[in-house]
């Protein structure tokens, strides 16, 4: 599955929480896709499969 497709299936709140756990600094107006590209792909896949 593509990163764009996975980003559409998860919530912004979950993406921000994972970014916070990894100490990733987000810009002023992050989009779901930008955050999804920054976090580890394994965690993104786990988040998609969890729901």
N, C-alpha and C positions, 0 to 999 in steps of 0.2 A: 504494500500500500504506500502511496506517495505521501510526503510530509504535508502537502496541501490538503489532501483528503482527510488525514488524521487530525489536522488542526480544526477542520470544520466540525468534527464529531465530538470534540471536547469543549468544556466551558473555559471562559477566560479566567475565572477564579481558580480553577485547577492548574492552569498553565502558570499563572502568577505565583501560586504556592510552590510549585516545583522550581521555578526560577529563584524564588526567595531561599529555598533550601540549598541551592547551589551557589548562592551569593552572586547571582547574575544581575548586573545593574541594567535596568530597563530605561529606555529613553522617555521623553515626555509623553508621547502618544504611541505606545506599543500596540501593534495589532497581534491577533492570534497567530498569524503566520510568522511574524518576526520572532515572537517568543518561541514558537515551535521549532524554528531553525536553530535557536540558541541552546535549548535544553538537549540532554542526551537522547538519542533516538530510541534507546531501549526503554526509557521511562515513558516516553510519549506512546510507544506501542502498548506498554502495560496499562496506561491510562485509558487508551481506546478500548482495549480488550476487557477492562474492568466493567465498563458500562454496558 
